[in-house]
Amino acid sequence: MKVFALNIANALVVVIMLAFLLEWAFNYCYYNPKYPRSKISSIKNPEIEETIDYAFIGSSRCINYINELQINESTWLNGHNFGYRACNPFEIKLTALELLKSRNVRRILVQVDKSFDEELPDSMAMVEWIPYLKEPEISGQFASYFDVIGIMKNLPFYRYMKYESQIGFRNVLLSMFGKERTFMRYKVCSSA
């Protein structure tokens, strides 16, 4: 019985150490990506300090119907489209706050439609923020809507396992060893 208990204890120690190691590795890849895999990752990790004259924030309608390259050519302004799928007011607010914190933006243009009646975060759009839940201002925004944010924030590697199919191992590898990715017409990363 002692051998069995010792084997179980050793296995638990290995699993806990592995969880801390993977948590550190995934966090490192999301906070220091060579090739950002999402628009949130590109906002949180600006490659160059640039002044942005305007930024669009919204859902897939913003992504698909606003061509910032055409606007840039016509107006000689520097603007980007930071819209992403299923984005509603909660995610728009988070995106705007992070954009203002990390970049010098003169104007933020927000897509307003029937989704502005939604109060809860969208489960598809929320996934983009999961790697950054350790930040108090981001987890504080989610805490009023979800009871499990404390668990996801404090239990090592849990949030990556729970949302593995959307933000997991593939994205981590591609953010470090992948290739340059473009989001619609907005080029996230220059080839260096």
RONUFI-305880 format. One record per atom (N, C-alpha, C, CB): atom name; x, y, z. Coordinates in steps of 0.001 Angstrom, whole numbers, plus 524288, in hexadecimal, padded with zeros to 5 digits. Glycine has a CB too. Layout:
BEGIN
   site      xx      yy      zz
     CA       X       Y       Z
...
This chain:
BEGIN
   site      xx      yy      zz
      N   8032D   7FB51   80000
     CA   80000   80000   80000
      C   80359   804F0   80000
     CB   7FC63   7FFFE   804AE
      N   807D7   804AA   802D0
     CA   80B5C   8092F   80308
      C   80D95   80A67   7FDA4
     CB   80FD5   80830   806ED
      N   80EDE   80667   7FAAA
     CA   8110A   80722   7F56F
      C   80CF9   809B6   7F1E5
     CB   812D8   801D5   7F318
      N   80813   807ED   7F260
     CA   803E0   80A31   7EF42
      C   80329   81003   7F095
     CB   7FEB9   8072C   7F02C
      N   80307   81143   7F59E
     CA   8026E   816B6   7F752
      C   80715   819F6   7F586
     CB   801DD   81707   7FD54
      N   80BB8   817CC   7F5C3
     CA   81065   81A9D   7F3FA
      C   81033   81B9D   7EE1B
     CB   8155C   81787   7F55B
      N   80E79   817C9   7EB18
     CA   80DF3   81876   7E56B
      C   809E3   81CA4   7E41D
     CB   80C71   8133F   7E2D1
      N   8057D   81CA4   7E6EB
     CA   80173   8209E   7E615
      C   8039D   82604   7E770
     CB   7FC81   81F69   7E96A
      N   8066D   8267A   7EBB8
     CA   808B3   82B85   7ED52
      C   80CA4   82D63   7E949
     CB   80B58   82B0F   7F2BE
      N   80FE7   829DB   7E765
     CA   813BA   82B55   7E361
      C   8110A   82D1B   7DE61
     CB   81764   826C0   7E233
      N   80CEE   82A51   7DCD1
     CA   80A0C   82BD2   7D81B
      C   80787   83133   7D8CA
     CB   805D6   827B3   7D6CF
      N   8055B   83242   7DD65
     CA   8030E   83769   7DE69
      C   8071E   83BBE   7DE2F
     CB   80061   83775   7E3B8
      N   80BAA   83ACB   7E05D
     CA   80FE0   83EB2   7E042
      C   81184   83FC3   7DAA1
     CB   814A3   83CD3   7E386
      N   811FF   83BB1   7D778
     CA   8137E   83C5A   7D1F8
      C   80F4D   83F65   7CF01
     CB   81466   836FB   7CF5B
      N   80A51   83E22   7CFE8
     CA   8060E   840DC   7CD3A
      C   805F4   8469F   7CEC9
     CB   800C1   83E42   7CE7C
      N   806A4   847C0   7D3CD
     CA   8069B   84D33   7D59C
      C   80B38   85030   7D35D
     CB   806B8   84D73   7DB9F
      N   80FD3   84DCC   7D35D
     CA   8146E   8506B   7D11D
      C   813B2   8514F   7CB43
     CB   8196E   84D29   7D21A
      N   81178   84D7B   7C893
     CA   81079   84DFA   7C301
      C   80C82   85251   7C1E7
     CB   80E87   848C7   7C0C8
      N   8087B   852B6   7C531
     CA   8049A   856E1   7C48C
      C   80723   85C41   7C527
     CB   80023   8563D   7C88A
      N   80A85   85CF7   7C906
     CA   80D32   861FB   7C9B1
      C   810D9   8631F   7C523
     CB   81044   86209   7CED0
      N   8139E   85F25   7C351
     CA   81730   85FDB   7BEE6
      C   8142F   86151   7B9EB
     CB   81A68   85AD6   7BDFD
      N   80FF5   85E8C   7B8CE
     CA   80CDA   85FC7   7B425
      C   80A40   86521   7B492
     CB   808B3   85B95   7B345
      N   80874   8668A   7B93A
     CA   80636   86BC5   7BA13
      C   80A3C   86FF6   7B8B3
     CB   8045C   86C6D   7BFD7
      N   80F04   86F42   7BAA7
     CA   81322   8730D   7B98B
      C   81444   8733D   7B3A9
     CB   81828   871AF   7BC9F
      N   814A4   86EBB   7B12D
     CA   815EC   86E87   7AB97
      C   811A2   8710A   7A848
     CB   816C6   868DB   7A9DA
      N   80CC6   86FD5   7A95D
     CA   80875   87221   7A65F
      C   80829   87805   7A746
     CB   8033A   86F89   7A7DE
      N   808B2   879AE   7AC33
     CA   808A4   87F51   7AD50
      C   80D07   88217   7AA69
     CB   80926   88050   7B33B
      N   811A2   87FC5   7AA69
     CA   8160C   8822A   7A7AD
      C   814D4   882C9   7A1DE
     CB   81B09   87EDF   7A86B
      N   8129B   87EC2   79F84
     CA   8116E   87EF4   799F0
      C   80D2A   882EB   798AC
     CB   80FCD   87999   79805
      N   80953   8838D   79C20
     CA   80534   8875B   79B15
      C   806EF   88CF4   79C31
     CB   8006E   88613   79E51
      N   80A77   88DAA   79FED
     CA   80C3F   892F4   7A124
      C   810ED   894AB   79DE8
     CB   80D97   89353   7A6D1
      N   8139C   89114   79B77
     CA   81834   8924C   79843
      C   8180F   88F78   7930E
     CB   81D31   890E1   79B2B
      N   813D1   88FEB   7901B
     CA   8138B   88CE2   78B40
      C   81700   88F31   786FC
     CB   80DEB   88C97   78954
      N   8194E   88BC9   7840B
     CA   81C30   88D8F   77F78
      C   81857   88ED1   77B17
     CB   82035   88961   77DAD
      N   81432   88BC1   77ACA
     CA   81015   88C7C   776E8
      C   80ACA   88C59   779AE
     CB   81062   88834   7728B
      N   80897   890D5   77B1B
     CA   8038E   890DE   77DD9
      C   7FF62   88DED   77AC3
     CB   801C3   89681   77ED7
      N   7FC28   88AE2   77D91
     CA   7F833   8879F   77B1C
      C   7F2C5   88A02   77B4C
     CB   7F81B   88260   77DAA
      N   7F212   88E4C   77E31
     CA   7ECF3   890C8   77E80
      C   7EDAB   896B0   77EC8
     CB   7E9D2   88EC2   7834C
      N   7E974   89978   77DE6
     CA   7E9C4   89F27   77E2A
      C   7EABF   8A101   783BE
     CB   7E4C0   8A19A   77C0B
      N   7E8B7   89E2E   7878E
     CA   7E9AF   89F98   78D07
      C   7EF75   89EE6   78E3C
     CB   7E64A   89C3C   790CC
      N   7F1B8   89AC0   78C62
     CA   7F74D   899DC   78D21
      C   7FA89   89E1A   78A78
     CB   7F8D8   8947B   78B07
      N   7F8D8   89FDE   785EE
     CA   7FBBA   8A403   78342
      C   7FB0B   8A943   785FC
     CB   7F9F4   8A46E   77D96
      N   7F693   8AA25   7888B
     CA   7F5CC   8AEF0   78B8D
      C   7F93B   8AED7   79067
     CB   7EFFB   8AF9C   78D15
      N   7F971   8AA69   79308
     CA   7FC67   8AA02   797E1
      C   80245   8A9D9   796EC
     CB   7FABE   8A533   79ADE
      N   803EA   8A8B3   7922D
     CA   8097A   8A854   790EC
      C   80AB5   8ABA1   78C1F
     CB   80B15   8A296   78FFF
      N   80A5E   8B0DA   78C9A
     CA   80B6F   8B407   787F0
      C   81127   8B380   78661
     CB   80A0E   8B9D8   788ED
      N   811F6   8B24D   78169
     CA   8174D   8B1A0   77F8A
      C   81A14   8B6E3   77EFA
     CB   81750   8AEBB   77A4F
      N   8173B   8BABB   77D2E
     CA   81982   8BFEA   77C8D
      C   815FA   8C3E5   77F33
     CB   81A4B   8C146   776AD
      N   8185F   8C7ED   78140
     CA   81558   8CC35   78385
      C   813B3   8CFC0   77F0F
     CB   81890   8CF4B   787C5
      N   80EBC   8CFC9   77E02
     CA   80CC3   8D303   779CE
      C   80803   8D5F6   77BB4
     CB   80B71   8CFB6   774F7
      N   8071F   8DA70   7795C
     CA   8025F   8DD50   77A70
      C   7FE41   8DB7C   77695
     CB   80343   8E354   77A12
      N   7F9DB   8D9EF   778A9
     CA   7F58C   8D820   77569
      C   7F18B   8DC7D   7753E
     CB   7F31B   8D2E8   7778B
      N   7F04A   8DE44   7708A
     CA   7EC83   8E281   77003
      C   7E700   8E0AC   77150
     CB   7ECAB   8E4BB   76A7E
      N   7E5A0   8DBFA   76FD0
     CA   7E077   8D9EC   77109
      C   7E0CD   8D402   77190
     CB   7DC70   8DB7C   76CCB
      N   7DD6B   8D1D8   774C5
     CA   7DD1C   8CC34   7756D
      C   7D767   8CA9F   77573
     CB   7DFE2   8CA69   77A85
      N   7D617   8C6B0   77269
     CA   7D0D5   8C486   77263
      C   7D0A5   8BFF4   7762A
     CB   7CF2F   8C2CC   76CCE
      N   7CC80   8BFB9   77950
     CA   7CBB1   8BB53   77CDA
      C   7C615   8B97F   77C25
     CB   7CCD6   8BCDD   782B5
      N   7C56B   8B46E   77B78
     CA   7C032   8B24C   77AD0
      C   7C06B   8AC7F   779C6
     CB   7BD59   8B50F   77669
      N   7BC24   8AA6F   777D1
     CA   7BBC0   8A4D1   776D7
      C   7BD27   8A398   7712D
     CB   7B635   8A2D3   77819
      N   7BB3F   89F4E   76F3B
     CA   7BC99   89DA1   769EF
      C   7BAAA   8A176   765C9
     CB   7BA5A   8983C   768E0
      N   7B690   8A467   766EA
     CA   7B4DC   8A864   76328
      C   7B91E   8AC86   76273
     CB   7AFB1   8AAFC   764FB
      N   7BB94   8ADDF   766AA
     CA   7BFE2   8B1AB   7666B
      C   7C472   8AF65   7634C
     CB   7C1B7   8B337   76C03
      N   7C59A   8AA78   7643C
     CA   7C9F0   8A7F2   76172
      C   7C8DE   8A7B9   75B95
     CB   7CADD   8A264   76394
      N   7C426   8A602   75A2B
     CA   7C2FA   8A4D5   754BD
      C   7C16E   8A982   75169
     CB   7BEC6   8A0F8   7548B
      N   7BF8D   8ADB1   753C9
     CA   7BD7B   8B1FF   750A2
      C   7C0AD   8B6FF   750E1
     CB   7B811   8B329   7524F
      N   7C4B3   8B727   753FC
     CA   7C7EE   8BBDF   75446
      C   7CD54   8BA95   75230
     CB   7C841   8BE01   759FD
      N   7CECD   8BD2D   74E0A
     CA   7D3DB   8BC58   74B93
      C   7D76E   8C0DD   74D1C
     CB   7D354   8BBE6   7457F
      N   7DA8E   8BFF9   7512D
     CA   7DDE4   8C441   75313
      C   7E220   8C5C6   74F33
     CB   7E066   8C2BD   75832
      N   7E3D2   8C234   74BD8
     CA   7E7B9   8C3A7   747E8
      C   7E58F   8C7B7   7441E
     CB   7E98C   8BECC   744E1
      N   7E0BC   8C701   7427E
     CA   7DE42   8CAC4   73EFA
      C   7DD8C   8D00A   741BD
     CB   7D8EC   8C8A9   73D09
      N   7DBFD   8CFE9   746AB
     CA   7DB62   8D4C6   749B1
      C   7E0AD   8D768   74A63
     CB   7D8DD   8D3A9   74F1C
      N   7E4AC   8D462   74B94
     CA   7E9EB   8D698   74C4E
      C   7EBE3   8D934   74752
     CB   7EDC3   8D255   74E04
      N   7EB08   8D6A9   742DB
     CA   7ECC3   8D8E6   73DE1
      C   7E9C1   8DDD8   73C88
     CB   7EC26   8D4EA   73980
      N   7E4C0   8DDFB   73DC0
     CA   7E17D   8E27B   73C66
      C   7E25B   8E721   74000
     CB   7DBD1   8E0F2   73C87
      N   7E37A   8E619   744EC
     CA   7E3D2   8EA60   748C0
      C   7E960   8EB89   74A89
     CB   7E08A   8E91A   74D73
      N   7ED15   8E85E   74943
     CA   7F289   8E8C0   74AF0
      C   7F2FF   8E864   750E0
     CB   7F4F3   8EDE1   74900
      N   7EF6E   8E589   7532D
     CA   7EF9F   8E495   758CD
      C   7F189   8DF07   759C7
     CB   7EA2B   8E577   75B5A
      N   7F361   8DE17   75E7B
     CA   7F525   8D8EB   76003
      C   7F105   8D695   7639B
     CB   7FA9E   8D923   762BD
      N   7EE36   8D2AA   761B3
     CA   7EA1C   8D048   764D3
      C   7EA22   8CA6A   7645E
     CB   7E4DD   8D25E   7633F
      N   7E7BA   8C7E4   76830
     CA   7E78D   8C22D   76846
      C   7E224   8C04F   769EB
     CB   7EBC2   8BFF7   76C00
      N   7E0E0   8BBA6   7684E
     CA   7DBF0   8B92D   7699F
      C   7DD0A   8B4FC   76DB1
     CB   7D937   8B6D1   764AD
      N   7DB73   8B5E9   7728B
     CA   7DC55   8B234   776C7
      C   7D76B   8AF15   7781B
     CB   7DE41   8B50F   77B98
      N   7D3C0   8AED1   77484
     CA   7CF0B   8ABC0   7756C
      C   7D049   8A5F8   77564
     CB   7CAE7   8ACFC   77153
      N   7CD59   8A2F4   77870
     CA   7CDE4   89D48   77850
      C   7C899   89ABD   77939
     CB   7D1E1   89B69   77C6E
      N   7C822   895DD   777D2
     CA   7C31E   89321   7779A
      C   7C05C   89304   77CE6
     CB   7C3ED   88D96   775A6
      N   7BB3A   8939B   77CAB
     CA   7B7B2   8932C   78124
      C   7B881   89766   78547
     CB   7B856   88DEC   783A0
      N   7BB48   89B68   783FC
     CA   7BC6C   89F95   787B1
      C   7B765   8A292   788F8
     CB   7C0A5   8A357   78576
      N   7B642   8A351   78DF9
     CA   7B1CD   8A67D   78F8A
      C   7B3AA   8AAB8   7935B
     CB   7AD73   8A308   79210
      N   7B056   8ADBF   795CF
     CA   7B21E   8B238   798E8
      C   7B63F   8B0FC   79D01
     CB   7AD98   8B49C   79B88
      N   7B5D6   8AC84   79F86
     CA   7B9B6   8AB18   7A37E
      C   7BF2C   8AAAF   7A122
     CB   7B838   8A5EA   7A619
      N   7BF9B   8A7D2   79CD7
     CA   7C4B4   8A721   79A56
      C   7C68F   8AC2F   797C3
     CB   7C470   8A2BF   79644
      N   7C2ED   8AF4A   795C6
     CA   7C464   8B44F   7936C
      C   7C6D4   8B7D7   7978B
     CB   7BF94   8B702   790EA
      N   7C477   8B7EE   79C30
     CA   7C6A4   8BB1B   7A06F
      C   7CC1C   8B945   7A1E9
     CB   7C30D   8BAEB   7A53C
      N   7CCC9   8B41A   7A28B
     CA   7D1F3   8B204   7A3D8
      C   7D5F5   8B340   79F9D
     CB   7D1A4   8AC22   7A4AC
      N   7D467   8B29A   79AC0
     CA   7D7F5   8B3AF   79669
      C   7D97A   8B973   79656
     CB   7D570   8B221   7912B
      N   7D5B8   8BCE8   79713
     CA   7D6DE   8C280   79713
      C   7DA87   8C3EC   79B90
     CB   7D1CB   8C5AD   79776
      N   7D998   8C1D4   7A032
     CA   7DCF9   8C2FA   7A4AD
      C   7E290   8C121   7A3B2
     CB   7DACF   8C066   7A9A5
      N   7E31D   8BC59   7A1A8
     CA   7E860   8BA4D   7A09A
      C   7EB0A   8BD42   79C26
     CB   7E81A   8B477   79F46
      N   7E809   8BED0   7984C
     CA   7EA2E   8C1BF   793E6
      C   7EC36   8C708   795B4
     CB   7E60B   8C276   78FA0
      N   7E93A   8C9A4   798FF
     CA   7EAE4   8CEBF   79B07
      C   7EF8E   8CE38   79EB1
     CB   7E65E   8D16E   79DE1
      N   7EFDF   8C9CB   7A165
     CA   7F438   8C8F2   7A4FE
      C   7F957   8C7D8   7A219
     CB   7F2F7   8C470   7A8AC
      N   7F903   8C51F   79DAA
     CA   7FDC7   8C360   79B11
      C   7FF63   8C6A6   79655
     CB   7FD1D   8BDDE   79967
      N   7FBDA   8C9BD   7943F
     CA   7FCFF   8CCC3   78F85
      C   7FB23   8D25B   79019
     CB   7FA73   8CA3E   78ABA
      N   7FD2A   8D5B0   78CBD
     CA   7FB66   8DB1B   78C75
      C   7F74A   8DB65   78823
     CB   80018   8DEFE   78B63
      N   7F242   8DB7C   789AD
     CA   7EDEF   8DB6D   785F6
      C   7EB08   8E09A   7865B
     CB   7EA2F   8D6BC   78701
      N   7EA46   8E326   781F1
     CA   7E783   8E830   781EB
      C   7E197   8E784   78211
     CB   7E909   8EB55   77D19
      N   7DF7F   8E3BD   77F31
     CA   7D9D4   8E2D4   77EF9
      C   7D8BD   8DCFD   77F01
     CB   7D765   8E567   77A0B
      N   7D4B0   8DB98   781EC
     CA   7D2D0   8D635   781DB
      C   7CD40   8D652   77FCE
     CB   7D31B   8D39B   7876D
      N   7CC4A   8D366   77BB1
     CA   7C721   8D312   7794C
      C   7C4D2   8CDB9   77A98
     CB   7C76C   8D3F4   7733C
      N   7C03C   8CDBC   77CFA
     CA   7BDDA   8C8F4   77EEE
      C   7B925   8C789   77B9F
     CB   7BC44   8C98E   784AE
      N   7B8D6   8C2A4   77A1B
     CA   7B452   8C0A2   77748
      C   7AFCD   8C02B   77B22
     CB   7B58C   8BB40   774A2
      N   7AB71   8C293   779D0
     CA   7A6C9   8C252   77D1D
      C   7A26B   8BFBF   779FC
     CB   7A51E   8C7E5   77F0F
      N   7A035   8BB9C   77C28
     CA   79BC9   8B8F7   779AF
      C   79883   8B668   77DEC
     CB   79DAA   8B4D9   77597
      N   79543   8B2BD   77C7B
     CA   791C0   8B04E   7803F
      C   7949C   8AD52   78488
     CB   78E16   8ACAE   77D78
      N   7997F   8AC01   783B8
     CA   79C73   8A942   787C5
      C   79D85   8ACC0   78C7C
     CB   7A195   8A73D   7858B
      N   79CA0   8B1DB   78BF9
     CA   79D94   8B553   79056
      C   7999B   8B49B   794B8
     CB   79D87   8BAE4   78E7E
      N   79590   8B16E   793D0
     CA   791E3   8B01C   797F3
      C   793F5   8ABB4   79B67
     CB   78CA4   8AE91   7959C
      N   79803   8A914   799A8
     CA   79A3F   8A4B7   79C9D
      C   79D44   8A6CA   7A14C
     CB   79DDA   8A158   7991B
      N   79C98   8A444   7A5C7
     CA   79F74   8A5DB   7AA79
      C   7A3D7   8A219   7ABC1
     CB   79BC4   8A644   7AF17
      N   7A2FF   89D22   7AAA5
     CA   7A6E4   89931   7AC01
      C   7AB1C   898C7   7A7D7
     CB   7A449   893E8   7ACC9
      N   7AFD7   89755   7A963
     CA   7B3E3   89648   7A585
      C   7B257   891B1   7A20F
     CB   7B921   8952E   7A836
      N   7B3E1   891E9   79D29
     CA   7B2D1   88DB0   7998E
      C   7B6DB   88963   79A62
     CB   7B2DC   88FA8   793D5
      N   7B515   88482   79A80
     CA   7B8AE   8802C   79B9A
      C   7BCCD   87F84   7975C
     CB   7B5A5   87B1B   79C37
      N   7BB7E   880BF   79271
     CA   7BF67   88057   78E3B
      C   7C364   884C4   78E8D
     CB   7BCB4   88068   788D8
      N   7C192   8897D   78F9D
     CA   7C51C   88DF3   78FCD
      C   7C866   88DFD   794C4
     CB   7C20B   892FD   78F63
      N   7C640   88BCD   798EC
     CA   7C8FC   88BAE   79DEF
      C   7CE16   88895   79DA3
     CB   7C574   8895A   7A21E
      N   7CE32   884B2   79A45
     CA   7D2B7   8813C   799DB
      C   7D7B9   88448   798B0
     CB   7D1C9   87D24   7959C
      N   7D750   8887E   795BA
     CA   7DBF4   88BA2   7946B
      C   7DE98   88DD6   7994E
     CB   7DA71   89020   790BD
      N   7DB96   88E9E   79D88
     CA   7DD95   89111   7A24E
      C   7DF81   88D2C   7A65A
     CB   7D96C   89465   7A4B2
      N   7DE65   8882F   7A5AB
     CA   7DFAB   88437   7A995
      C   7E57E   88423   7AB00
     CB   7DE0A   87EDE   7A79C
      N   7E926   8848A   7A753
     CA   7EEAD   88474   7A8DF
      C   7F04E   88909   7AC5A
     CB   7F209   8846C   7A411
      N   7ED3C   88D29   7AC75
     CA   7EEBE   891DC   7AF55
      C   7EBB2   8928C   7B465
     CB   7EDFE   8969B   7ABF0
      N   7E932   88E6E   7B650
     CA   7E60A   88ED0   7BB11
      C   7E93B   88FCB   7BFFE
     CB   7E2F0   889EB   7BBC0
      N   7EE40   88F04   7BFD2
     CA   7F187   8901D   7C467
      C   7F1E1   895F9   7C581
     CB   7F707   88DDF   7C39A
      N   7F0DD   89933   7C19C
     CA   7F10A   89ED6   7C25E
      C   7EC37   8A084   7C572
     CB   7F159   8A1C1   7BD09
      N   7ECFE   8A365   7C9B8
     CA   7E894   8A4BE   7CD22
      C   7E447   8A7DD   7CA73
     CB   7EA85   8A7C6   7D1B6
      N   7E5AA   8AB72   7C6FC
     CA   7E19C   8AE99   7C47F
      C   7DE4B   8AB58   7C0B7
     CB   7E414   8B334   7C19A
      N   7E092   8A76A   7BE4A
     CA   7DD97   8A407   7BAC0
      C   7DA4D   8A024   7BDE0
     CB   7E14E   8A115   7B6FC
      N   7DCA5   89D9A   7C1B7
     CA   7D99B   899E3   7C4DD
      C   7D561   89CAD   7C7F6
     CB   7DD30   896DA   7C895
      N   7D64E   8A18A   7C984
     CA   7D256   8A494   7CC49
      C   7CD94   8A599   7C8E8
     CB   7D49B   8A9B7   7CE21
      N   7CE70   8A679   7C3DD
     CA   7CA0C   8A74C   7C04E
      C   7C6C6   8A251   7BFC8
     CB   7CC08   8A910   7BAE8
      N   7C958   89DCD   7BF96
     CA   7C695   898DF   7BF00
      C   7C428   89701   7C420
     CB   7CA41   894C1   7BCE9
      N   7C655   89896   7C893
     CA   7C49D   89694   7CDA9
      C   7BEDF   897B2   7CEC1
     CB   7C7EA   898E9   7D1F8
      N   7BCE6   89C0E   7CCE2
     CA   7B76D   89D48   7CDFC
      C   7B3A9   899E0   7CACE
     CB   7B661   8A30A   7CCDD
      N   7B597   89710   7C6E2
     CA   7B241   893CA   7C3A3
      C   7B2EB   88DF3   7C49C
     CB   7B34D   894EC   7BE08
      N   7B78E   88C55   7C65B
     CA   7B8AA   886C6   7C6EB
      C   7BAE3   885B0   7CC55
     CB   7BC7C   884EA   7C2A5
      N   7B906   88184   7CEC7
     CA   7BAF4   88000   7D3EC
      C   7C024   87D1C   7D39F
     CB   7B6F4   87CA3   7D6AB
      N   7C145   87AAA   7CF3A
     CA   7C5E5   87756   7CEC6
      C   7CAD5   87A50   7CD38
     CB   7C4E1   87318   7CAD8
      N   7CA90   87F77   7CCDA
     CA   7CF35   88271   7CB40
      C   7D3A4   881B9   7CF25
     CB   7CDE3   88847   7CAB3
      N   7D26E   88193   7D42C
     CA   7D67D   880B5   7D821
      C   7D942   87B8E   7D761
     CB   7D429   880EB   7DD8B
      N   7D642   87781   7D62C
     CA   7D893   87259   7D536
      C   7DBDB   8727D   7D044
     CB   7D44B   86E1B   7D4C4
      N   7D9B7   874D6   7CC1B
     CA   7DC92   87508   7C728
      C   7E187   87844   7C7A6
     CB   7D91D   87744   7C2D7
      N   7E172   87C3B   7CAF2
     CA   7E5F0   87FAC   7CB94
      C   7EA24   87D3F   7CF0F
     CB   7E433   884DF   7CDD8
      N   7E887   87A6F   7D316
     CA   7EC3D   878A0   7D70D
      C   7EDE4   872EF   7D692
     CB   7E9F4   8796F   7DC45
      N   7EAB5   86FB1   7D420
     CA   7EC1C   86A34   7D38F
      C   7EFA9   869AE   7CEC7
     CB   7E71F   866AC   7D306
      N   7F488   867F8   7CF93
     CA   7F83C   867DC   7CB39
      C   7F65E   86489   7C6AC
     CB   7FD6F   865E0   7CD13
      N   7F6A0   866D0   7C21A
     CA   7F5A5   86444   7BD1B
      C   7EFF3   862C9   7BC39
     CB   7F8F0   85F81   7BCB1
      N   7EC6B   863D6   7BFE2
     CA   7E6F6   86245   7BF56
      C   7E452   8650A   7BAC3
     CB   7E3FF   86365   7C45F
      N   7E529   86A23   7BA44
     CA   7E275   86D05   7B619
      C   7E44F   86B4B   7B0B2
     CB   7E351   872EC   7B6C0
      N   7E935   869CE   7B03E
     CA   7EB23   867E4   7AB36
      C   7E8E5   8627C   7A9F1
     CB   7F123   867AF   7AB3C
      N   7E831   85F3B   7ADF0
     CA   7E5D8   85A17   7AD01
      C   7E010   85AA2   7AB9E
     CB   7E680   8568E   7B1D9
      N   7DD53   85E11   7AE5B
     CA   7D7B2   85EAE   7AD85
      C   7D681   860AE   7A807
     CB   7D565   86269   7B197
      N   7D9BD   86442   7A615
     CA   7D8D6   8668F   7A0F0
      C   7DCF1   864D0   79CFC
     CB   7D8CC   86C7E   7A154
      N   7DEE4   86019   79DA0
     CA   7E323   85E26   79A5B
      C   7E1C9   85E29   79491
     CB   7E498   858B5   79C03
      N   7DD09   85CF5   7933C
     CA   7DBBB   85CA7   78DB4
      C   7DBEF   861FA   78B03
     CB   7D65E   85A4B   78D0B
      N   7DB49   8663E   78DF0
     CA   7DB7B   86B6F   78B99
      C   7E0C0   86E2A   78C5F
     CB   7D732   86EC5   78DDB
      N   7E344   86D71   790DF
     CA   7E80D   8706E   791F4
      C   7ECAF   86D00   7934C
     CB   7E71C   87430   79659
      N   7EC61   8681C   7926C
     CA   7F017   86470   79481
      C   7F54C   863ED   791CB
     CB   7EDBE   85F81   79496
      N   7F729   85F31   791DB
     CA   7FC7B   85DD3   79057
      C   7FDE6   85FAA   78AD7
     CB   7FD33   85802   790B3
      N   7FA59   85F13   78735
     CA   7FB69   860A3   781C8
      C   7FCAC   86678   78170
     CB   7F6B1   85F56   77E40
      N   7F96F   869BB   783EF
     CA   7FA63   86F5D   783C9
      C   7FF6E   870DD   78682
     CB   7F5E1   8723F   78641
      N   800B3   86E2A   78AB6
     CA   80594   86F4C   78D77
      C   80A39   86E22   789F5
     CB   805F4   86C1B   79290
      N   80A39   869A4   78773
     CA   80E8B   8684E   783EC
      C   80EE6   86C19   77F57
     CB   80DE6   862B9   781E1
      N   80A69   86D50   77CFE
     CA   80A7A   870D0   77879
      C   80BDA   87668   779EF
     CB   8053B   870B8   775C7
      N   80ABF   87802   77EB7
     CA   80C32   87D50   78053
      C   8121A   87DE0   780F0
     CB   8097A   87EBE   78576
      N   814C0   87995   781E2
     CA   81A6D   879CC   78277
      C   81D5E   877F2   77D9C
     CB   81C0D   8768E   78714
      N   81B47   8740A   77AEB
     CA   81E23   871A2   77693
      C   81B33   871C4   7716D
     CB   81F6A   86C18   777E3
      N   816CC   87462   7714B
     CA   8138E   87477   76C9C
      C   81598   87835   7688B
     CB   80E0D   875E2   76DFC
      N   811F3   87A54   765AE
     CA   8135E   87E22   761C5
      C   8100A   882FD   76285
     CB   812B8   87BE4   75C3B
      N   8117E   88708   75FE8
     CA   80EBD   88BFA   7603B
      C   808F5   88B35   75EFB
     CB   8112F   88FFF   75C81
      N   805A1   88D96   7622A
     CA   80001   88CF5   76160
      C   7FD87   89246   7607C
     CB   7FD70   88A2E   76619
      N   7FA01   8927D   75CCD
     CA   7F729   89757   75BEC
      C   7F185   89699   75D88
     CB   7F786   89913   75628
      N   7EF4D   89AA8   75FAF
     CA   7E9D4   89A9C   76134
      C   7E6FC   89E23   75D6F
     CB   7E907   89C65   76701
      N   7E423   89BBC   759D3
     CA   7E186   89E9F   755AB
      C   7E5A1   8A1D7   752CD
     CB   7DD0E   8A22F   757E3
      N   7E50C   8A6F4   752E4
     CA   7E8CA   8AA46   7501F
      C   7ECE6   8AC8E   753C9
     CB   7E5F0   8AEAB   74D53
      N   7EC5E   8ABB9   758DE
     CA   7EFF9   8ADEC   75CA9
      C   7F46D   8AA18   75D9F
     CB   7ED22   8AF3C   761D1
      N   7F919   8ABA4   75C63
     CA   7FDA3   8A84F   75D09
      C   7FF7E   8A8D4   762AF
     CB   80211   8A9C6   75913
      N   7FF86   8A49C   76594
     CA   800B4   8A4D8   76B13
      C   80685   8A524   76C2C
     CB   7FE6E   8A03C   76DC2
      N   8098F   8A242   7693E
     CA   80F0C   8A1A0   76A99
      C   81261   8A27A   765C0
     CB   81013   89C2A   76CFB
      N   81655   8A5B0   76638
     CA   819CF   8A65E   761B4
      C   81DD9   8A1FD   761B9
     CB   81C8C   8ABDA   761D0
      N   81F9F   8A08E   75D39
     CA   8238A   89C5A   75CF4
      C   828CD   89E86   75E68
     CB   823BE   899DA   75773
      N   82ACD   89CB2   762BB
     CA   82FD2   89EA2   764B4
      C   833BE   89A5A   764CB
     CB   82F42   8A0F5   76A1D
